[in-house]
Every structure is written in structure tokens, then in C-alpha cells.
Amino acid sequence: MEKQITPRQKQLLSILYEYIQDSGYPPTFEEMRQKLDVSSNQSIKDLLEKLKSGGFIKKGESQARGITILPLGYEALGQPSLAPFVGATSAGVPIQAVSFDGEWMEMPATHYDTKIERLKANVYVLRVYGDSMINAGINDGDHVLVQEKKEFSSGDIVLAYDGDDATIKRFMSVNEPPYLYLKPENPKYKIILFRDSISMAGKVMAVLKSRQWVPVS
């Protein structure tokens, strides 16, 4: 049976969608209250619980921003999905990867949309910190679009892990020493030699510039 959504629930769902689309993350309770013109957080909590039980959203227990719009929610709104904003990684020295469950990043309309639509099942967005990839057009604070992959070609810009630490670098496979390594795109950083603890989780497809996805190379 088709899940029913009330006009008030749909209004809040639309507020969530528009806020995420504009800012890249869900609103706080106060922001939802103001947009919906209600006086109490309890009203918002009740509506969110109804949306959650109806299968329109997934909601973290401890924070307002821990909200994910589910496929049924996008269907109810008649809106396209937004790419998951998974966390933060480093384009400098490796740092611990951080997962932000429920946060989302806008997918701006560009010529790259066809590719994004085709890859949406295994694509996510990361915020990059550090300056080791500036010569590849990836700057401190940029957002990158990552496709999960198992096979990589030499020259791909990749999301790599060394244990729990994540970093963005260019994967290099050459016929002379050091053979396999991760290359920064900033001469002040050293290459990272491959070792058993290093794995690659995805290929960086594009970087967000002025609200447009620009393919990386």
C-alpha cells in the first residue's frame, strides 16, 4: 500500500530538501521551527517522527542535523535525489576520516549530470582539507565527488586509506622504482609509498567550483 503523507509533513519535508539543497546539510530545530512557523521544538519532533515512521526520512537520535531523506521522500516531493555527504578527508597529511550520517550535499545542474545520475548508487561527496592537491585544482575546503571503485588506473586521483586515516592523492603505477605510490599535486609534499596497510576506496570524479561540478584529470 502506498505510504500517505499529510500536507504538513510534506511541507516540512520540502523545507528539509530546500535547506539541504541550498546549504549542503539539514536545518536545526530552530531553523525548521522558523520555516514552518511553529513555536515549539516538540511540534517539529512529532512531524519528523511521522516522516520517519512513514519511511520518508532516516533520523539520528541525538541531533537535528542527523537527517537523511530516503527515496520515498524524494518520490513524495517529486524531486531528484541529493548525493550523500559522507565526511571529510585530507589532501595534506592523512587524517582520521569522519562520517557525518545524514548530511547531504547539493548536486548542481551541469553537463556532468548524466555521469552523476549513472553513478548515483555508489557516489558520495567529501570535503577536502589541506593543500597537497592544489595543482590538480583541488583546494583546501573544496568538495569532491567520489565514485566507489575496486580497480584503478595509473594517474587516477583516488581516496586512499592507511588504516583509519584517509587522504586524496594521485595513484601512480610505473615500471621503475618506486613502482606503486600516491603522488601529491604540490611539490612541498612527499610521495607516499604503497604498503600493505594502504587501500584505495574510490576515484575522485569531480570537484565543486562555484556551485558547478568540474571533472578532475
C-alpha positions in Angstrom: 0.0 0.0 0.0 1.3 3.5 -0.9 2.5 5.4 2.1 0.5 8.6 2.8 2.0 11.9 3.7 0.0 14.8 5.1 0.2 18.3 3.7 2.0 19.5 6.9 4.5 16.6 6.8 5.1 17.3 3.1 5.7 21.0 4.0 8.4 20.1 6.5 9.9 17.5 4.0 10.1 20.3 1.4 11.8 22.6 3.9 14.4 19.9 4.6 15.0 19.4 0.9 15.3 23.1 0.1 17.6 23.8 3.0 19.9 20.8 2.2 19.9 21.9 -1.5 20.9 25.4 -0.5 23.4 24.8 2.3 24.6 21.2 1.9 23.3 20.0 5.3 19.9 19.7 7.1 18.5 22.6 9.2 18.5 22.8 13.0 15.2 22.5 15.0 15.2 26.3 15.4 15.5 26.8 11.6 12.8 24.2 10.9 10.6 25.9 13.5 11.0 29.3 11.8 10.4 28.0 8.4 7.3 26.1 9.5 6.2 29.0 11.7 5.6 26.9 14.8 6.5 27.8 18.4 7.9 24.6 19.9 10.6 22.0 19.1 8.1 19.3 20.0 5.9 20.1 17.0 8.9 19.6 14.8 9.9 16.4 16.6 6.4 15.0 16.2 6.4 15.7 12.4 9.9 14.3 12.0 8.8 11.1 13.8 5.8 10.8 11.4 8.1 11.2 8.4 10.5 8.7 9.9 7.8 6.1 10.6 6.4 6.7 7.1 9.7 5.8 5.6 10.3 9.3 4.1 13.4 10.1 6.2 16.0 8.5 8.4 16.8 10.4 11.5 19.6 10.2 14.0 18.5 10.1 17.6 20.8 12.8 19.1 20.9 15.7 16.6 18.6 17.6 14.3 21.1 17.7 11.5 21.3 13.9 11.5 18.5 13.6 8.9 18.6 11.7 5.6 15.9 12.0 3.0 15.0 8.5 1.8 14.0 7.5 -1.7 10.3 7.6 -0.7 10.8 11.1 0.5 12.2 12.3 -2.9 9.3 10.5 -4.6 6.7 12.3 -2.4 8.3 15.6 -3.3 8.8 14.8 -6.9 12.4 15.9 -6.6 15.7 14.2 -7.7 18.0 12.7 -5.1 20.9 14.6 -3.5 24.3 12.9 -3.2 25.3 11.7 0.3 27.8 13.9 2.0 29.8 11.3 3.8 32.5 13.1 5.6 35.9 14.8 5.5 39.3 13.7 4.2 42.7 15.2 3.8 44.7 16.5 0.9 47.7 17.0 3.1 48.9 14.5 5.6 46.4 11.7 6.3 43.8 12.4 9.0 41.1 10.3 10.5 38.1 10.0 8.2 34.9 11.4 9.8 31.5 10.1 8.9 28.5 12.5 9.2 25.5 10.3 8.9 22.5 12.1 7.4 24.3 15.1 6.0 23.8 15.8 2.3 25.4 17.8 -0.4 23.7 19.5 -3.3 24.2 18.1 -6.9 24.2 21.3 -9.0 22.9 21.0 -12.6 25.8 20.8 -15.1 26.9 19.0 -18.2 28.3 16.4 -15.8 24.8 15.4 -14.5 24.4 12.4 -16.9 27.5 10.9 -15.4 26.4 11.6 -11.9 22.9 10.1 -12.5 24.5 6.9 -13.9 26.8 6.6 -10.9 24.5 7.8 -8.1 24.2 4.4 -6.4 27.9 4.5 -5.5 28.8 8.1 -5.4 29.3 10.4 -2.4 30.7 13.8 -1.6 33.7 14.5 0.7 35.1 17.8 2.0 38.8 18.1 1.5 41.2 19.7 3.9 44.8 20.6 3.1 46.7 21.9 0.0 48.6 18.8 -1.3 46.4 18.6 -4.4 46.2 22.3 -5.4 47.9 21.7 -8.8 45.1 19.3 -9.7 42.6 22.0 -8.9 41.6 20.6 -5.5 42.0 23.3 -2.8 41.6 23.3 0.9 37.9 23.2 1.8 36.7 22.0 -1.6 34.1 19.3 -2.0 34.9 16.4 -4.3 32.7 13.7 -5.9 34.0 10.2 -5.3 32.9 7.0 -7.0 33.5 3.8 -5.2 35.8 1.5 -7.3 37.8 -1.6 -7.0 40.1 -1.1 -10.0 42.2 1.9 -10.7 44.4 3.2 -13.5 47.7 5.0 -13.0 47.1 8.7 -12.9 43.7 8.4 -11.2 43.0 10.8 -8.3 41.9 8.5 -5.5 40.6 8.3 -2.0 43.1 6.1 -0.1 43.1 4.8 3.4 46.0 3.9 5.6 44.2 2.1 8.4 41.5 4.7 9.6 43.4 7.6 8.0 42.1 8.9 4.7 43.8 11.1 2.1 43.2 12.3 -1.5 46.2 11.7 -3.8 47.1 10.7 -7.4 47.7 6.9 -7.8 50.8 6.1 -9.7 51.8 2.7 -11.1 55.1 2.8 -13.1 57.7 0.4 -14.4 60.6 1.7 -12.3 61.1 2.3 -8.6 59.2 3.1 -6.5 56.6 1.3 -8.8 53.5 2.0 -6.7 52.9 5.2 -4.8 50.5 8.0 -4.0 51.6 11.3 -5.5 50.6 14.8 -4.1 50.0 17.6 -6.6 52.0 20.1 -4.6 55.9 19.9 -4.7 56.2 20.7 -0.9 54.7 17.2 -0.1 56.5 13.9 -0.5 55.1 10.9 -2.3 53.5 8.1 -0.2 55.0 4.7 -0.9 52.5 1.8 -1.1 52.5 -0.7 1.8 50.2 -3.5 2.9 48.2 -1.1 5.2 47.2 1.2 2.3 44.0 0.6 0.3 42.1 2.7 -2.3 38.3 3.1 -1.8 37.3 5.4 -4.7 38.2 7.6 -7.6 37.7 11.4 -7.4 35.5 12.2 -10.4 34.9 16.0 -10.0 35.4 19.0 -7.7 32.8 21.5 -6.8 33.7 25.0 -8.1 31.3 28.0 -7.9 28.4 25.5 -7.5 29.4 23.6 -10.6 30.9 20.1 -10.8 34.2 20.3 -12.7 35.8 16.9 -13.8 39.3 16.3 -12.5 42.1 14.9 -14.5 
